[in-house]
Amino acid sequence: METLKKQAIGAISKLPESANIDDIMYRLYVIDKIQKGRDAVKEGKTISIKSLKKEMKSW
């Protein structure tokens, strides 16, 4: 598994030279959210589609 630092460096290196700090921060934010989602799946911390639809109705 690739370390977080290597993921961050890889993601930043793929950005165009014109990227600003907001672009970098957003890319790192997305990487973090994806990793947290993967971790949640591994730990069984998910909800069913039925439960999600029920929750969304209250929005």
PDB file with SEQRES, HELIX, SHEET and CRYST1 records, atoms N, CA, C and O in Angstrom:
SEQRES   1 A   59  MET GLU THR LEU LYS LYS GLN ALA ILE GLY ALA ILE SER          
SEQRES   2 A   59  LYS LEU PRO GLU SER ALA ASN ILE ASP ASP ILE MET TYR          
SEQRES   3 A   59  ARG LEU TYR VAL ILE ASP LYS ILE GLN LYS GLY ARG ASP          
SEQRES   4 A   59  ALA VAL LYS GLU GLY LYS THR ILE SER ILE LYS SER LEU          
SEQRES   5 A   59  LYS LYS GLU MET LYS SER TRP                                  
HELIX    1 AA1 LEU A    4  SER A   13  1                                  10    
HELIX    2 AA2 ILE A   21  LYS A   42  1                                  22    
HELIX    3 AA3 ILE A   49  LYS A   57  1                                   9    
CRYST1    1.000    1.000    1.000  90.00  90.00  90.00 P 1           1          
ATOM      1  N   MET A   1       0.843  -1.191   0.000  1.00  0.00           N  
ATOM      2  CA  MET A   1       0.000   0.000   0.000  1.00  0.00           C  
ATOM      3  C   MET A   1       0.882   1.246   0.000  1.00  0.00           C  
ATOM      4  O   MET A   1       1.878   1.330   0.720  1.00  0.00           O  
ATOM      5  N   GLU A   2       0.502   2.171  -0.796  1.00  0.00           N  
ATOM      6  CA  GLU A   2       1.237   3.422  -0.916  1.00  0.00           C  
ATOM      7  C   GLU A   2       0.990   4.297   0.316  1.00  0.00           C  
ATOM      8  O   GLU A   2      -0.136   4.382   0.807  1.00  0.00           O  
ATOM      9  N   THR A   3       2.036   4.940   0.805  1.00  0.00           N  
ATOM     10  CA  THR A   3       1.884   5.803   1.972  1.00  0.00           C  
ATOM     11  C   THR A   3       1.120   7.071   1.594  1.00  0.00           C  
ATOM     12  O   THR A   3       1.048   7.453   0.426  1.00  0.00           O  
ATOM     13  N   LEU A   4       0.566   7.695   2.597  1.00  0.00           N  
ATOM     14  CA  LEU A   4      -0.168   8.937   2.376  1.00  0.00           C  
ATOM     15  C   LEU A   4       0.725   9.998   1.738  1.00  0.00           C  
ATOM     16  O   LEU A   4       0.302  10.728   0.843  1.00  0.00           O  
ATOM     17  N   LYS A   5       1.959  10.068   2.211  1.00  0.00           N  
ATOM     18  CA  LYS A   5       2.898  11.054   1.665  1.00  0.00           C  
ATOM     19  C   LYS A   5       3.128  10.805   0.173  1.00  0.00           C  
ATOM     20  O   LYS A   5       3.140  11.746  -0.621  1.00  0.00           O  
ATOM     21  N   LYS A   6       3.308   9.547  -0.202  1.00  0.00           N  
ATOM     22  CA  LYS A   6       3.530   9.227  -1.620  1.00  0.00           C  
ATOM     23  C   LYS A   6       2.290   9.534  -2.446  1.00  0.00           C  
ATOM     24  O   LYS A   6       2.395  10.009  -3.577  1.00  0.00           O  
ATOM     25  N   GLN A   7       1.107   9.262  -1.882  1.00  0.00           N  
ATOM     26  CA  GLN A   7      -0.130   9.593  -2.585  1.00  0.00           C  
ATOM     27  C   GLN A   7      -0.234  11.095  -2.814  1.00  0.00           C  
ATOM     28  O   GLN A   7      -0.597  11.544  -3.902  1.00  0.00           O  
ATOM     29  N   ALA A   8       0.089  11.868  -1.779  1.00  0.00           N  
ATOM     30  CA  ALA A   8       0.011  13.326  -1.879  1.00  0.00           C  
ATOM     31  C   ALA A   8       0.999  13.852  -2.921  1.00  0.00           C  
ATOM     32  O   ALA A   8       0.644  14.687  -3.754  1.00  0.00           O  
ATOM     33  N   ILE A   9       2.213  13.371  -2.873  1.00  0.00           N  
ATOM     34  CA  ILE A   9       3.224  13.818  -3.834  1.00  0.00           C  
ATOM     35  C   ILE A   9       2.808  13.449  -5.253  1.00  0.00           C  
ATOM     36  O   ILE A   9       2.959  14.249  -6.177  1.00  0.00           O  
ATOM     37  N   GLY A  10       2.286  12.236  -5.425  1.00  0.00           N  
ATOM     38  CA  GLY A  10       1.833  11.799  -6.747  1.00  0.00           C  
ATOM     39  C   GLY A  10       0.695  12.654  -7.267  1.00  0.00           C  
ATOM     40  O   GLY A  10       0.683  13.043  -8.435  1.00  0.00           O  
ATOM     41  N   ALA A  11      -0.266  12.948  -6.394  1.00  0.00           N  
ATOM     42  CA  ALA A  11      -1.414  13.754  -6.800  1.00  0.00           C  
ATOM     43  C   ALA A  11      -0.998  15.167  -7.163  1.00  0.00           C  
ATOM     44  O   ALA A  11      -1.460  15.721  -8.161  1.00  0.00           O  
ATOM     45  N   ILE A  12      -0.126  15.751  -6.353  1.00  0.00           N  
ATOM     46  CA  ILE A  12       0.331  17.118  -6.619  1.00  0.00           C  
ATOM     47  C   ILE A  12       1.157  17.173  -7.896  1.00  0.00           C  
ATOM     48  O   ILE A  12       1.052  18.125  -8.669  1.00  0.00           O  
ATOM     49  N   SER A  13       1.976  16.156  -8.114  1.00  0.00           N  
ATOM     50  CA  SER A  13       2.831  16.170  -9.314  1.00  0.00           C  
ATOM     51  C   SER A  13       2.018  16.068 -10.598  1.00  0.00           C  
ATOM     52  O   SER A  13       2.499  16.467 -11.658  1.00  0.00           O  
ATOM     53  N   LYS A  14       0.795  15.542 -10.526  1.00  0.00           N  
ATOM     54  CA  LYS A  14      -0.058  15.427 -11.712  1.00  0.00           C  
ATOM     55  C   LYS A  14      -0.825  16.708 -12.024  1.00  0.00           C  
ATOM     56  O   LYS A  14      -1.417  16.835 -13.095  1.00  0.00           O  
ATOM     57  N   LEU A  15      -0.815  17.652 -11.092  1.00  0.00           N  
ATOM     58  CA  LEU A  15      -1.494  18.918 -11.333  1.00  0.00           C  
ATOM     59  C   LEU A  15      -0.689  19.772 -12.304  1.00  0.00           C  
ATOM     60  O   LEU A  15       0.532  19.638 -12.382  1.00  0.00           O  
ATOM     61  N   PRO A  16      -1.356  20.641 -13.037  1.00  0.00           N  
ATOM     62  CA  PRO A  16      -0.624  21.525 -13.948  1.00  0.00           C  
ATOM     63  C   PRO A  16       0.228  22.529 -13.158  1.00  0.00           C  
ATOM     64  O   PRO A  16      -0.051  22.810 -11.992  1.00  0.00           O  
ATOM     65  N   GLU A  17       1.235  23.045 -13.790  1.00  0.00           N  
ATOM     66  CA  GLU A  17       2.126  24.022 -13.147  1.00  0.00           C  
ATOM     67  C   GLU A  17       1.364  25.263 -12.683  1.00  0.00           C  
ATOM     68  O   GLU A  17       1.804  25.964 -11.771  1.00  0.00           O  
ATOM     69  N   SER A  18       0.232  25.525 -13.308  1.00  0.00           N  
ATOM     70  CA  SER A  18      -0.554  26.706 -12.952  1.00  0.00           C  
ATOM     71  C   SER A  18      -1.460  26.470 -11.735  1.00  0.00           C  
ATOM     72  O   SER A  18      -2.207  27.365 -11.339  1.00  0.00           O  
ATOM     73  N   ALA A  19      -1.399  25.279 -11.145  1.00  0.00           N  
ATOM     74  CA  ALA A  19      -2.257  24.959  -9.995  1.00  0.00           C  
ATOM     75  C   ALA A  19      -1.950  25.894  -8.831  1.00  0.00           C  
ATOM     76  O   ALA A  19      -0.801  26.254  -8.578  1.00  0.00           O  
ATOM     77  N   ASN A  20      -3.013  26.271  -8.135  1.00  0.00           N  
ATOM     78  CA  ASN A  20      -2.827  27.135  -6.965  1.00  0.00           C  
ATOM     79  C   ASN A  20      -3.053  26.314  -5.689  1.00  0.00           C  
ATOM     80  O   ASN A  20      -3.333  25.117  -5.757  1.00  0.00           O  
ATOM     81  N   ILE A  21      -2.934  26.949  -4.556  1.00  0.00           N  
ATOM     82  CA  ILE A  21      -3.047  26.245  -3.283  1.00  0.00           C  
ATOM     83  C   ILE A  21      -4.428  25.613  -3.122  1.00  0.00           C  
ATOM     84  O   ILE A  21      -4.545  24.536  -2.539  1.00  0.00           O  
ATOM     85  N   ASP A  22      -5.464  26.261  -3.626  1.00  0.00           N  
ATOM     86  CA  ASP A  22      -6.809  25.693  -3.536  1.00  0.00           C  
ATOM     87  C   ASP A  22      -6.922  24.398  -4.338  1.00  0.00           C  
ATOM     88  O   ASP A  22      -7.571  23.451  -3.895  1.00  0.00           O  
ATOM     89  N   ASP A  23      -6.299  24.352  -5.507  1.00  0.00           N  
ATOM     90  CA  ASP A  23      -6.288  23.133  -6.318  1.00  0.00           C  
ATOM     91  C   ASP A  23      -5.595  21.994  -5.572  1.00  0.00           C  
ATOM     92  O   ASP A  23      -6.072  20.859  -5.562  1.00  0.00           O  
ATOM     93  N   ILE A  24      -4.479  22.313  -4.958  1.00  0.00           N  
ATOM     94  CA  ILE A  24      -3.713  21.310  -4.209  1.00  0.00           C  
ATOM     95  C   ILE A  24      -4.512  20.812  -3.009  1.00  0.00           C  
ATOM     96  O   ILE A  24      -4.603  19.608  -2.768  1.00  0.00           O  
ATOM     97  N   MET A  25      -5.084  21.738  -2.269  1.00  0.00           N  
ATOM     98  CA  MET A  25      -5.847  21.363  -1.086  1.00  0.00           C  
ATOM     99  C   MET A  25      -7.064  20.516  -1.457  1.00  0.00           C  
ATOM    100  O   MET A  25      -7.392  19.556  -0.759  1.00  0.00           O  
ATOM    101  N   TYR A  26      -7.728  20.868  -2.549  1.00  0.00           N  
ATOM    102  CA  TYR A  26      -8.887  20.097  -2.978  1.00  0.00           C  
ATOM    103  C   TYR A  26      -8.479  18.682  -3.360  1.00  0.00           C  
ATOM    104  O   TYR A  26      -9.154  17.720  -2.994  1.00  0.00           O  
ATOM    105  N   ARG A  27      -7.397  18.551  -4.080  1.00  0.00           N  
ATOM    106  CA  ARG A  27      -6.925  17.221  -4.495  1.00  0.00           C  
ATOM    107  C   ARG A  27      -6.605  16.365  -3.280  1.00  0.00           C  
ATOM    108  O   ARG A  27      -6.954  15.185  -3.245  1.00  0.00           O  
ATOM    109  N   LEU A  28      -5.949  16.942  -2.287  1.00  0.00           N  
ATOM    110  CA  LEU A  28      -5.622  16.206  -1.064  1.00  0.00           C  
ATOM    111  C   LEU A  28      -6.883  15.868  -0.269  1.00  0.00           C  
ATOM    112  O   LEU A  28      -6.975  14.795   0.328  1.00  0.00           O  
ATOM    113  N   TYR A  29      -7.841  16.773  -0.263  1.00  0.00           N  
ATOM    114  CA  TYR A  29      -9.123  16.537   0.402  1.00  0.00           C  
ATOM    115  C   TYR A  29      -9.828  15.329  -0.216  1.00  0.00           C  
ATOM    116  O   TYR A  29     -10.342  14.473   0.504  1.00  0.00           O  
ATOM    117  N   VAL A  30      -9.853  15.263  -1.528  1.00  0.00           N  
ATOM    118  CA  VAL A  30     -10.505  14.151  -2.223  1.00  0.00           C  
ATOM    119  C   VAL A  30      -9.801  12.833  -1.894  1.00  0.00           C  
ATOM    120  O   VAL A  30     -10.461  11.828  -1.630  1.00  0.00           O  
ATOM    121  N   ILE A  31      -8.486  12.834  -1.907  1.00  0.00           N  
ATOM    122  CA  ILE A  31      -7.735  11.624  -1.553  1.00  0.00           C  
ATOM    123  C   ILE A  31      -8.100  11.172  -0.143  1.00  0.00           C  
ATOM    124  O   ILE A  31      -8.312   9.983   0.094  1.00  0.00           O  
ATOM    125  N   ASP A  32      -8.174  12.106   0.783  1.00  0.00           N  
ATOM    126  CA  ASP A  32      -8.521  11.785   2.164  1.00  0.00           C  
ATOM    127  C   ASP A  32      -9.922  11.184   2.258  1.00  0.00           C  
ATOM    128  O   ASP A  32     -10.118  10.183   2.949  1.00  0.00           O  
ATOM    129  N   LYS A  33     -10.885  11.775   1.580  1.00  0.00           N  
ATOM    130  CA  LYS A  33     -12.262  11.287   1.646  1.00  0.00           C  
ATOM    131  C   LYS A  33     -12.390   9.894   1.026  1.00  0.00           C  
ATOM    132  O   LYS A  33     -13.123   9.050   1.541  1.00  0.00           O  
ATOM    133  N   ILE A  34     -11.691   9.657  -0.058  1.00  0.00           N  
ATOM    134  CA  ILE A  34     -11.715   8.331  -0.680  1.00  0.00           C  
ATOM    135  C   ILE A  34     -11.131   7.295   0.273  1.00  0.00           C  
ATOM    136  O   ILE A  34     -11.694   6.213   0.437  1.00  0.00           O  
ATOM    137  N   GLN A  35     -10.005   7.621   0.900  1.00  0.00           N  
ATOM    138  CA  GLN A  35      -9.383   6.687   1.833  1.00  0.00           C  
ATOM    139  C   GLN A  35     -10.283   6.414   3.037  1.00  0.00           C  
ATOM    140  O   GLN A  35     -10.385   5.272   3.487  1.00  0.00           O  
ATOM    141  N   LYS A  36     -10.926   7.438   3.553  1.00  0.00           N  
ATOM    142  CA  LYS A  36     -11.841   7.247   4.685  1.00  0.00           C  
ATOM    143  C   LYS A  36     -13.020   6.374   4.282  1.00  0.00           C  
ATOM    144  O   LYS A  36     -13.490   5.562   5.079  1.00  0.00           O  
ATOM    145  N   GLY A  37     -13.497   6.532   3.068  1.00  0.00           N  
ATOM    146  CA  GLY A  37     -14.584   5.691   2.569  1.00  0.00           C  
ATOM    147  C   GLY A  37     -14.153   4.242   2.452  1.00  0.00           C  
ATOM    148  O   GLY A  37     -14.894   3.341   2.843  1.00  0.00           O  
ATOM    149  N   ARG A  38     -12.973   4.009   1.922  1.00  0.00           N  
ATOM    150  CA  ARG A  38     -12.444   2.644   1.813  1.00  0.00           C  
ATOM    151  C   ARG A  38     -12.271   2.014   3.183  1.00  0.00           C  
ATOM    152  O   ARG A  38     -12.592   0.842   3.379  1.00  0.00           O  
ATOM    153  N   ASP A  39     -11.765   2.790   4.129  1.00  0.00           N  
ATOM    154  CA  ASP A  39     -11.590   2.294   5.495  1.00  0.00           C  
ATOM    155  C   ASP A  39     -12.939   1.932   6.115  1.00  0.00           C  
ATOM    156  O   ASP A  39     -13.056   0.913   6.795  1.00  0.00           O  
ATOM    157  N   ALA A  40     -13.948   2.756   5.884  1.00  0.00           N  
ATOM    158  CA  ALA A  40     -15.285   2.503   6.427  1.00  0.00           C  
ATOM    159  C   ALA A  40     -15.850   1.194   5.874  1.00  0.00           C  
ATOM    160  O   ALA A  40     -16.471   0.422   6.606  1.00  0.00           O  
ATOM    161  N   VAL A  41     -15.634   0.952   4.593  1.00  0.00           N  
ATOM    162  CA  VAL A  41     -16.111  -0.292   3.983  1.00  0.00           C  
ATOM    163  C   VAL A  41     -15.407  -1.484   4.623  1.00  0.00           C  
ATOM    164  O   VAL A  41     -16.053  -2.471   4.973  1.00  0.00           O  
ATOM    165  N   LYS A  42     -14.100  -1.399   4.777  1.00  0.00           N  
ATOM    166  CA  LYS A  42     -13.335  -2.490   5.392  1.00  0.00           C  
ATOM    167  C   LYS A  42     -13.809  -2.771   6.812  1.00  0.00           C  
ATOM    168  O   LYS A  42     -13.826  -3.924   7.243  1.00  0.00           O  
ATOM    169  N   GLU A  43     -14.191  -1.732   7.541  1.00  0.00           N  
ATOM    170  CA  GLU A  43     -14.614  -1.866   8.933  1.00  0.00           C  
ATOM    171  C   GLU A  43     -16.104  -2.154   9.068  1.00  0.00           C  
ATOM    172  O   GLU A  43     -16.614  -2.286  10.181  1.00  0.00           O  
ATOM    173  N   GLY A  44     -16.797  -2.252   7.950  1.00  0.00           N  
ATOM    174  CA  GLY A  44     -18.225  -2.546   7.978  1.00  0.00           C  
ATOM    175  C   GLY A  44     -19.081  -1.383   8.437  1.00  0.00           C  
ATOM    176  O   GLY A  44     -20.216  -1.577   8.871  1.00  0.00           O  
ATOM    177  N   LYS A  45     -18.556  -0.197   8.345  1.00  0.00           N  
ATOM    178  CA  LYS A  45     -19.280   1.002   8.776  1.00  0.00           C  
ATOM    179  C   LYS A  45     -20.023   1.631   7.597  1.00  0.00           C  
ATOM    180  O   LYS A  45     -19.771   2.774   7.214  1.00  0.00           O  
ATOM    181  N   THR A  46     -20.936   0.855   7.040  1.00  0.00           N  
ATOM    182  CA  THR A  46     -21.722   1.343   5.914  1.00  0.00           C  
ATOM    183  C   THR A  46     -23.195   1.139   6.227  1.00  0.00           C  
ATOM    184  O   THR A  46     -23.543   0.450   7.186  1.00  0.00           O  
ATOM    185  N   ILE A  47     -24.059   1.736   5.420  1.00  0.00           N  
ATOM    186  CA  ILE A  47     -25.491   1.542   5.580  1.00  0.00           C  
ATOM    187  C   ILE A  47     -26.057   1.010   4.276  1.00  0.00           C  
ATOM    188  O   ILE A  47     -25.450   1.163   3.216  1.00  0.00           O  
ATOM    189  N   SER A  48     -27.208   0.393   4.357  1.00  0.00           N  
ATOM    190  CA  SER A  48     -27.833  -0.175   3.166  1.00  0.00           C  
ATOM    191  C   SER A  48     -28.437   0.938   2.304  1.00  0.00           C  
ATOM    192  O   SER A  48     -28.658   2.059   2.762  1.00  0.00           O  
ATOM    193  N   ILE A  49     -28.690   0.594   1.059  1.00  0.00           N  
ATOM    194  CA  ILE A  49     -29.333   1.539   0.137  1.00  0.00           C  
ATOM    195  C   ILE A  49     -30.719   1.905   0.672  1.00  0.00           C  
ATOM    196  O   ILE A  49     -31.137   3.060   0.596  1.00  0.00           O  
ATOM    197  N   LYS A  50     -31.425   0.907   1.214  1.00  0.00           N  
ATOM    198  CA  LYS A  50     -32.754   1.150   1.764  1.00  0.00           C  
ATOM    199  C   LYS A  50     -32.697   2.183   2.890  1.00  0.00           C  
ATOM    200  O   LYS A  50     -33.517   3.099   2.938  1.00  0.00           O  
ATOM    201  N   SER A  51     -31.727   2.033   3.796  1.00  0.00           N  
ATOM    202  CA  SER A  51     -31.573   2.988   4.900  1.00  0.00           C  
ATOM    203  C   SER A  51     -31.206   4.375   4.386  1.00  0.00           C  
ATOM    204  O   SER A  51     -31.688   5.384   4.899  1.00  0.00           O  
ATOM    205  N   LEU A  52     -30.351   4.415   3.371  1.00  0.00           N  
ATOM    206  CA  LEU A  52     -29.946   5.697   2.798  1.00  0.00           C  
ATOM    207  C   LEU A  52     -31.137   6.419   2.174  1.00  0.00           C  
ATOM    208  O   LEU A  52     -31.322   7.619   2.376  1.00  0.00           O  
ATOM    209  N   LYS A  53     -31.936   5.682   1.418  1.00  0.00           N  
ATOM    210  CA  LYS A  53     -33.113   6.294   0.787  1.00  0.00           C  
ATOM    211  C   LYS A  53     -34.072   6.832   1.842  1.00  0.00           C  
ATOM    212  O   LYS A  53     -34.642   7.910   1.677  1.00  0.00           O  
ATOM    213  N   LYS A  54     -34.251   6.076   2.930  1.00  0.00           N  
ATOM    214  CA  LYS A  54     -35.128   6.514   4.009  1.00  0.00           C  
ATOM    215  C   LYS A  54     -34.586   7.805   4.642  1.00  0.00           C  
ATOM    216  O   LYS A  54     -35.339   8.740   4.914  1.00  0.00           O  
ATOM    217  N   GLU A  55     -33.294   7.834   4.865  1.00  0.00           N  
ATOM    218  CA  GLU A  55     -32.662   9.028   5.454  1.00  0.00           C  
ATOM    219  C   GLU A  55     -32.788  10.229   4.525  1.00  0.00           C  
ATOM    220  O   GLU A  55     -33.043  11.344   4.981  1.00  0.00           O  
ATOM    221  N   MET A  56     -32.611  10.009   3.241  1.00  0.00           N  
ATOM    222  CA  MET A  56     -32.678  11.107   2.268  1.00  0.00           C  
ATOM    223  C   MET A  56     -34.077  11.731   2.181  1.00  0.00           C  
ATOM    224  O   MET A  56     -34.210  12.916   1.876  1.00  0.00           O  
ATOM    225  N   LYS A  57     -35.095  10.951   2.443  1.00  0.00           N  
ATOM    226  CA  LYS A  57     -36.463  11.484   2.401  1.00  0.00           C  
ATOM    227  C   LYS A  57     -36.675  12.574   3.446  1.00  0.00           C  
ATOM    228  O   LYS A  57     -37.500  13.470   3.264  1.00  0.00           O  
ATOM    229  N   SER A  58     -35.915  12.487   4.553  1.00  0.00           N  
ATOM    230  CA  SER A  58     -36.080  13.475   5.617  1.00  0.00           C  
ATOM    231  C   SER A  58     -35.347  14.782   5.304  1.00  0.00           C  
ATOM    232  O   SER A  58     -35.504  15.766   6.027  1.00  0.00           O  
ATOM    233  N   TRP A  59     -34.567  14.798   4.257  1.00  0.00           N  
ATOM    234  CA  TRP A  59     -33.833  16.010   3.885  1.00  0.00           C  
ATOM    235  C   TRP A  59     -34.797  16.960   3.266  1.00  0.00           C  
ATOM    236  O   TRP A  59     -34.412  18.060   2.869  1.00  0.00           O  
TER     237      TRP A  59                                                      
END                                                                             
